[in-house]
Amino acid sequence: MVSTQGGKMKIGKIGWVLVGLMVLVGIVIAASSVVHIDDTITYDDSPVLDLANKEITVNKLTSPQVTWNFSAGDAPTSAATVIVSKEGSYTVARWYNGTVLYKSNDGYDDDDIQVAINAVGALGGGKVKLGQGIFEVDNSILINKSAITLEGEGTDATTLKLSNSANCDIIRVGNPSENVFFARVEKLTIDGNRVNQSATNLAGIRFIKSCSDYVLKELYIKSVSGSGVVLEYGWYGRFTRLWLEGNLDAGLKTNGTSSSAVTELTVTDSTMSINDYGLYLEGKLNGGNFVNLIIKNNEKDGVFITQNYPNTDTPRSLYFLNCRILDNSHSSPNTYNAITLDTFETGYLRLVFTSCEIYNSGDSSYAQKYLFEAKQWSATKGIVFVNNHLALNGVGTDYFNERGSTLSIYRNIGYHYTSQFDFPTSAPSSPQTGDAYFDVATNTLYVYNGTAWVSTTLS
């Protein structure tokens, strides 16, 4: 074990012998010394590299300086780790044995991160770890090989920020010439710096052709001059704990084609707010699960589905479960909807909303016109609303406006509030499906099912 006077560098044992000159923050090991290290090195009790797990730590360190200097041939050349760190005014990417892969002082960090990604990609995969700090991105970071993880130290610690006038995606995942499996991006903030970009179709993260089993986890993606996340082609994506906020276009957008579909996407425990659209599903989307989402305060529609190619191969469905879709249409109140289906072809696909809260809170500046509007669509499996909580609360136009067939609405609770979120105490003269009132004398709640009032006594 070796420790320093300031920061503490801890070195254990590894299966090979490194002989040469090593400088570790003031600790000099002479050329005749034999140093045994294991598969991890830590600095101030934080991991720097992990050979066994192919992990790389990218640190924004300016002081103290940490360098490795080994004689040529002293160590194996097929290392699984690269360290990217600040050394004075330079950002340097090195193999663990000290060989410099890349050195720059241009003020941008994406080239050094790319060197690290390429290094682990050439070895069959691994992890690139970004330390605390703001990493400036002037060109897209490419994850184009399988089994690569890009991981920060948390959304409050690590940020990838697009530089002024860069006008590019921040991260691009995929490879047109080969399949990319098991890509992961997690524990980061991605700042699109939209006010300083001229392009308007950018992405915080864009998945291009031939991605499968990809994961996004614990990301805050904001201020993109385009969409937070864009999916063009891929299978079995898993997104969880995303915050997509303040983006020029959509929080999350799919854009599959008839031959390049987005298949079986799952998004859970995520929030999409203050974007132009919350969730924009365009093109061919073959199956998806949207669970525990909050889609609110977006400028236009909360959920917008358009130009979806029919899936005639395998029956699949889009499920929305336990989602809250509220207070959208902020740019033009009473113009856009909570959910809009536009030029929608379902084929064998079924669209299901269940156990969701879809409503206007009563603020006229966030009035969704309809909670659900189908402008043009056809379906063989149908569109279903079941067991949802629907409310207009005095603003908006109506619950549903549909043009088509096979729309099923049942076991929902819908009601109009009169004031201060109180139920009416008598039945309206011309009830709509889902209207409700409360009989105080008998403690009974009545709901109109379209043909008759059904009731339940509350205890």
N, C-alpha and C positions, 0 to 999 in steps of 0.2 A: 504494500500500500504506500502511495506517495501523497503527501499533502503539501500545500503551499502556505506561505505566510498570509496572503490575502484570501483570494478565493481558494477553494479546496478542490484539487483534482485527484480523483480516486481511481486507481488502476489496480486491477486484479490479475488473473492468469488466463492465458490462452494457449492453444495447442501448438503454436510455433514460437520461435525465438527471434526477437528483433534486436539486432546489434547495430550500434551507430551512435550518433549524437542526438539526444532528445532535449529540447528546451521546453520546460513546462512552467511558465510564469515565474521565472527566476530560479527554478530547480534545474541544475545541469547534471545530466548523467553522462559520464565520460564515455569515450568511444570503446573502451575495453569492457564496459559494463554489459551484462546480460539482463534484459528486462522481460519479465513474463507478465502478460496481461490477459485477462479473461475477455468475455464477449461484450462487456459493457465498460464505458468510461463515463463518469459523472463529473460535473463541475458545479460547485456550490450545491451539491445534493440534487442537481437536475441532470437528466440524461443528456449526453452529448452524442454518443453513438452506441448502437446495439448491433453487433455483428450477427448474432444468432437469428434475430428477427428482421434483419436487413433494414434497420431503421436509421434514418439520417436526421440530424437535428440542424436546422438552419437558424443560427442565432444572430441577432442584431447587436453584436458586441463591438464596442469600440475600445474598451479598456476593462480589464487587463488583456494583453495580447496573448493568444494561445497559438503556438506553431509547433509543427512536427518536422524534424529534419533527419531523414535517414539516408544512409549511403545507398547508391543504386544496387539493386539485387538483394538487399537485406531481407525484404519481406515479400510475401506472395503478391502477385499482380492482379489476381482475380478477387478483389475485395468486394464486399456487398454494401459498403457504406461510403458515403461522401459527406463531407462537412462543408457547409457554406457559412461563412462568417465575415464580419467586418474587421478589416485590419487597417487601421488608420483611415485614409480616404478611399481605400480599395475594398471591394467585395470580392472574396476569393473562394473558389470551389476547389477542394483538394480531396484526393483519395486519402484514406486513413494513414498511408505510409508517407504522406507529405507531397506526393506528386501533384503539381498544379494542373488542374483540368481547365480552369478558366479564371481570369483575373480582369477586373474592370473597375473603373472609377467614373462611369458615365452618369451616376445618380439614379439608375434604374436597377431593379433587383430581379426582374423576370428572367433575364438571361442566365443568371446564376442558379435560380430555381429550376430552369429548364435543363441545365447541365446535370443537376442532381436527379431529376426525373429520368432523363435519358440513361444515366448511369445505372439506376436500379432496373430500368426497363430492359437493358441489355443483359442483365443477370436473371431475367425471368420474373421480376417483380420485387416489390419492397415498399418501404414507407419513407416518405420525405416529410420531415417534421419541421414546421416553421415556428420559431420562437416568438417572443413578444415583440411588438413593434408594428410599424406601417411599412409594408413592402410596396414600392412603386412599380407599376406594370405599364410598360410602353408597347409591348407586343403580347399576343395571346399566349398563355401558358398551355402547352399541348400535352394531354395524357393520351397517347396513341399506342400504348402497349398494355398488355393484360396485367392484372394483379398489382396495380400501383395505387397507393393511398397517399393523398396529400392532406396533412393534418396540422391544424394550428393548436394553440393552447387555450382556445376559447374565444367566443365572439367578443368578449370584452378585452381580449389581450392581443389577438393577431388579426391584422387587416391587410387584405390585398386591395390596393387603391389604383384605379386607372388614372394614368397621368394626363395632364391637360392635352387635348387635341390628339390623343392616341387613336380614338375612333375604331376600336376593335373589341371583340369579346374578351373578357378577362380570362376565362378558362374554356377550352374546347376539349371535349372528350370524344374519342372515336377515331377510326382510321378507315378511309374508303377502300383500302387494299387488303385489309384483314379484320377479323373479328376481334373486338376488345372486350374481355371478360373481367368482372370483379374490380372495376374502378371505384374508388371511394374518395369523396371530398368531405371533410368534416371539421367542426370546431373552428370556424373562421367567420370573420366579417368580410363581405365583398362590397366595396364602395365603388359604384360606377361613375361618380363624379360627373353627373349628367349635365350640369350647367356649363361645363367646359368641353363638351363634345358637340360636333356638328352633325354626325350621323345619328339616325333615329331608329335603327333596327338592330341594335346591339343586344348582347346577352351577358348577364353575369356569369352564367354557366350554360354552354350549349352542347347538347349531345347530337353528334352527327351520325354518319352511317355505321351500322354494325356494332352496336353496343349491347351487352347483355349482362344481367345480374349486377347492375350498378347501384350505388348507394350514395345518397346525400343525407347528412346528419348534422344537426346543430349548426345551422348556418343562418346568418343575418345578411340578407342581400338587399341592398338599398340603392336608390338614386342611380339606376341604370338608364341610359338613354335608349330604351328598348324594354326588354322583359327581364325579370330576375332570372328565371330558368326557362330555356327553350329546348324542347325535345323534337328532333326531326325523324329519328329512326332508332328503334331499340326494343329489347325484350326485358321484362321482369325488373323494372326499376323499383327501388324502395327508397322513399323519401320520408324522413321524420324530423320533427322539431325544426321546421324552417320558418323564418320570419321574412316575408317578402313585402317590402314597404317602400312607397315613394318612387316606384319605377314608372317610366314614361308610358309604356304600353301595358303589359300584363304582369301580374305577379308570377304566374306560371302559365306557360303556353305550349301546346302541342301543335305540330305542323307536319304530320305524316302525309304521305301521298298514297295513291292506289297501290303502288308497288313497294313502298317503304313505310310500313306502318309502325306506330307506337303500340306495343302489345303488353297487356297486363301490367299497368302502372298502379302502384299503391302509394298514396300520400296520407300520412297520419300526423295528428297533433301539430298542425301548422296554422299559421296566420297569414292572410293576404289582405293588406289594407293600404289605402291611400295610393293605389295604383290607378291606371286608367281603367283596366278590367282586373277583377280578382283572379279568376280562373278562366282561361280562354282555350277551348278545346276545338281545334281546327284540323281538318284532314282526317285521315284514317286512324282511328283509335279503337283497337281491338281489346276491349275489356279494361276495367279499372276499378279501384276501390279508393274512395275518398272518405276518411274516417276522422272524426273529431277535428274538423277544420273550422276556423273562424274566418269568414269572408265578409268584410265590413268596410264602410266608409270609402269605397272606391268611386271613382268619378263617373263611371258608366255602369255596366252590368256586373253583378257579382259573379255569376256563372254564365258564360256565353258559349254555345255549341253551334258550329257552322260547317257546312261543306264536308260532312262526314261520309266517307265512302261506305257503302253497305258491305257488311261482312257476311258472305254466303258460305263460308267454309266451316267454321266452328262456332256454335252459339256461344256468345259472350255477353256480359252485361256490364253496365256502369252503375255502381252502387254508391250512394251518398248516405252515410250513416252517422247520426249524432253530430251533424254539422249545424253551425249557426250562420245563416246568410241574412244580413240585416243592414239597413241604412246605407244602401248604395245609391247610385244616381245622384251623386253630390254635385256634379258640374251643371246638370240641368234637372232639377227636381221634377218628379212626376213625368219623366221622359224615358228613362231606362228602367230595367227590371231587376228583380233579385235573380231570376233564372230566365234566360232566353234561348229558345231553340230556333235556329234560323237555317233554312235550306238543309234540313237534317234527314239523313237516310240511315235508318237503323238496321234494315235487313233482318238478320237473326239476332240482333242486339236488343237487349231490354234496358231501359233506363229506370232506375228505382231510387226514390227518395224516401227514407224511413227514419223515424225518430229524430227528425231535424226540427230546428226552430227557424222559420222563414218569416221575417216580419219587418215592419217599420216600427220604430220606437215611438213615433209621434212627432219627431222633429221635422218640420216642413222643409228644411234645407237638405234633408237626406231622404226624400220621399221616393221610394221605388214605385213605379207606375203599376205594375202587376207583380205579384209574387212569382207567377209563372206565365210565360207567354210562348206559345208555339206558332211561329209565323208560317212555316211550310215544312211538312215532314210526312213520312210514311213509315209504318212499322208493322212487322209481323209478330213481334214478341211483346210490344206495347210499352207504354210509359206509365209508371205507377207512383202514386203518392199514398203512403200509408203510415198511420200513427205519427203524423207530424203536428207541430204546433204552428198555426198560421195566424198572423194578426196584421191588420192595417193600422190600427190605432189612430183613426181619424185623418190619415193622409194617404195619398195614392189613389188609384182608381178602382181596382178590384183584385180579388184573389187570382183568378185564372182568365186567360184569353187564349183559347186554342182553336186552331184550324186544322182539323184532321180527324183521325179516328183512333181507337184503341187507347184512349187515355182513361186510366182507372184512378178514381179518387175515393178512398174509403178509410174509415176509422181515423180521420183527422179531426183536430179541434181547431175551429176557426171562429173568430169573433171580432166584432167592431166595438171598440171602447167608446163610451160617450164622453168621459172626462176623467182625468186623474186615474186612468187604468181601472175604472169601476165597471162592473157588468151592468147592463140594463136590467131593470127589475120587472120588465114586462116584455111580451113578445112584440117584435116589429110587425107592422101591418103587411109588408111585402118581404118576407124573409128570403135570404139567399142561403144556398147550401153552406153549412158551417156556422151560421149565425147562432148566437147563444144568448140566454138571459138567465137570471137567477131569481127564483121565487123566495124572498126572505121569509115569508110566513111558514113555508114547508121545508125550507133549507134544501131546495131542489134545484139542480142545474139542468137546463133544457138546451138541447142542441138540435138544429134543423138539419135533417139528412137529405133534403131535396124534395121529399114528398110529405114528411111528417116530422113532428117534434119527438125526439127521444130524450129520456130523462134519467137522472141518477140522483139519489138522495145523499147528501154529504153528511158525514158524521161530525 
